[in-house]
């Protein structure tokens, strides 16, 4: 049986249909984009974190798969989507023939990617937490005309650049944001994202690194 890779997961008909529907459902209730764009970015970041920190195979590939599938449970409901995502991913990966020990790593990671209940229970989980929280950007806002009424949309729309830097020598992971403060003040970012930064700090510590947040080139966390 062939190895279950990210590319194999991305071409699975159930994955495609569920991610499309999940993104559509979240759009119907006013949430930011959670479709193929977000899945691709989180998959890539999750892999790169473990690659840069010299984690051995198959962990980087497992991290990319966890990143791609981490929000698929929104097809069920936004509430408790992390548990739904983990169970759906478990079923899909078993169907594709992934070994149970690798499914267990991915399932634990997906089931722990969201605050306040999430914990970096393994390296894949830690990478997924950091990658997911790093994807804050105006491209995720569905209707820019509504940013005055929704702080989440406003903060996302204010972010012009988001970059997650991994320094294996200094043992440091930095989230670097460029924000248009005419759209949203820095304090608004902390108002809704402080809990996310705290779980990022915990994830970085699990990977034996420090976590820093820079906004407009100023270190804030």
C-alpha positions in Angstrom: 0.0 0.0 0.0 1.4 3.4 -0.9 2.3 6.0 1.7 -0.4 8.5 2.7 1.0 11.9 1.8 -0.5 15.3 1.9 -0.9 15.2 -1.9 -2.9 12.0 -1.6 -5.1 13.5 1.2 -5.8 16.7 -0.9 -7.1 14.6 -3.9 -9.5 12.6 -1.7 -13.1 13.2 -2.8 -14.4 13.3 0.8 -11.8 15.8 1.9 -12.6 18.1 -1.0 -16.3 18.0 -0.5 -16.1 18.4 3.3 -13.7 21.3 3.2 -15.8 23.1 0.6 -19.0 22.6 2.7 -17.3 23.5 5.9 -16.1 26.8 4.4 -19.5 27.5 3.0 -21.2 26.8 6.3 -18.9 29.2 8.2 -19.5 31.8 5.6 -23.2 31.5 6.2 -22.8 32.3 9.9 -20.3 35.2 9.3 -16.9 33.6 10.0 -13.7 34.3 8.1 -12.4 32.1 5.3 -11.7 28.5 6.5 -11.4 26.8 3.1 -8.6 25.5 0.8 -6.5 28.7 1.2 -6.4 28.4 5.0 -5.9 24.6 4.8 -2.9 25.0 2.4 -1.2 27.7 4.4 -1.6 25.9 7.8 -0.4 22.7 6.2 2.7 24.4 4.7 3.5 26.3 7.9 3.1 23.2 10.1 5.5 21.2 8.0 8.0 24.0 7.8 8.1 24.5 11.6 9.2 20.9 12.1 11.5 20.8 9.2 13.4 24.0 10.4 13.6 22.5 13.9 15.1 19.3 12.5 12.3 16.9 13.4 12.7 13.6 11.5 10.3 11.9 9.2 7.4 11.2 9.2 6.6 14.1 11.6 6.8 17.0 9.1 4.5 15.2 6.7 2.1 14.3 9.5 2.1 17.9 10.5 1.2 19.0 7.0 -1.7 16.5 6.9 -2.9 17.6 10.3 -2.7 21.2 9.1 -4.7 20.5 6.0 -7.5 18.7 7.9 -7.6 20.6 11.2 -10.8 22.5 10.4 -12.7 19.9 8.4 -15.1 19.3 11.4 -16.7 22.7 10.7 -18.8 20.7 8.2 -20.7 19.5 11.4 -20.8 22.6 13.5 -18.4 25.4 14.6 -19.0 24.5 18.2 -16.7 21.5 19.2 -15.3 21.5 15.6 -12.0 20.3 16.9 -13.4 17.0 18.1 -15.4 16.6 14.9 -12.3 17.4 12.8 -10.2 14.8 14.7 -12.8 12.1 14.2 -13.4 12.9 10.6 -9.7 12.9 9.9 -9.3 9.6 11.7 -11.9 8.0 9.5 -10.4 9.4 6.3 -6.8 8.5 7.1 -7.8 5.0 8.1 -9.7 4.6 4.8 -6.5 5.8 2.9 -4.5 3.2 4.7 -2.4 5.2 7.1 -0.8 3.2 10.0 -2.7 3.6 13.3 0.3 5.0 15.1 0.5 7.9 12.7 -3.3 8.4 12.7 -3.0 8.7 16.5 -0.5 11.5 16.3 -2.6 13.5 13.8 -5.8 12.9 15.7 -4.3 14.2 18.9 -2.9 17.2 17.2 -6.2 18.2 15.5 -8.1 17.6 18.7 -5.8 20.0 20.6 -5.3 22.9 18.1 -7.8 25.3 19.6 -7.8 27.3 22.8 -8.9 27.1 25.6 -8.9 23.3 25.7 -6.0 22.6 23.3 -2.6 21.4 24.5 0.6 20.7 22.6 0.5 17.0 23.3 3.1 16.1 20.6 5.3 17.9 18.2 2.7 17.8 15.4 0.1 19.4 17.8 2.6 22.2 18.7 3.4 23.0 15.1 -0.3 23.0 14.2 -1.2 25.4 17.0 1.5 27.9 15.8 0.6 27.5 12.1 -3.1 28.0 12.6 -2.8 31.1 14.8 -0.2 32.6 12.4 -2.8 32.8 9.5 -4.3 36.2 10.3 -4.6 38.3 7.2 -7.0 40.5 5.3 -7.4 37.8 2.6 -9.5 35.8 5.1 -12.2 38.5 5.3 -15.2 37.7 3.2 -16.9 41.1 3.1 -14.6 44.1 3.8 -17.7 46.3 3.9 -18.7 44.8 7.3 -15.4 45.3 9.1 -16.8 48.2 11.2 -19.3 45.9 12.8 -17.1 42.9 13.5 -13.8 43.1 15.5 -12.5 39.8 14.1 -13.0 40.9 10.5 -11.6 44.3 11.3 -8.4 42.9 12.9 -7.9 40.4 10.1 -8.5 43.0 7.5 -5.9 45.4 9.1 -3.1 42.8 8.7 -1.2 43.5 5.6 1.6 41.0 6.2 1.9 37.9 8.4 5.1 35.9 8.6 6.1 33.1 10.9 9.8 33.0 11.4 11.5 29.9 12.8 15.1 30.3 13.9 16.6 26.9 14.8 19.9 28.4 16.0 18.4 30.9 18.4 15.6 28.5 19.3 13.0 31.2 18.6 9.7 31.3 16.7 8.4 34.8 15.9 5.1 35.9 14.4 5.7 39.1 12.5 2.6 41.2 11.6 2.3 44.4 9.7 -1.0 46.1 10.7 -2.7 49.2 9.2 -3.5 51.0 12.4 -6.0 53.3 10.6 -8.2 50.2 10.3 -7.5 48.5 13.6 -5.4 49.5 16.6 -2.9 47.1 18.1 -4.9 46.9 21.3 -7.8 45.4 19.3 -5.5 42.6 18.2 -4.7 41.7 21.8 -8.4 42.1 22.8 -9.4 39.1 20.7 -6.1 37.2 20.2 -4.4 37.2 23.6 -5.6 33.7 24.4 -4.2 32.6 21.0 -0.8 34.1 21.8 -0.7 32.3 25.1 -1.3 28.9 23.5 1.3 29.7 20.9 3.8 30.4 23.7 2.9 27.0 25.2 3.3 25.3 21.9 6.7 27.0 21.3 7.9 25.9 24.7 6.9 22.3 23.9 9.2 22.6 20.9 12.0 23.9 23.2 11.8 27.4 21.6 10.7 30.9 22.7 7.8 32.6 21.1 7.8 36.3 20.2 5.1 38.5 18.6 6.1 41.6 16.6 3.6 44.1 15.3 4.9 46.8 13.0 8.4 45.8 13.9 7.9 46.3 17.6 8.1 43.3 20.0 4.9 43.1 22.0 4.9 39.6 23.4 
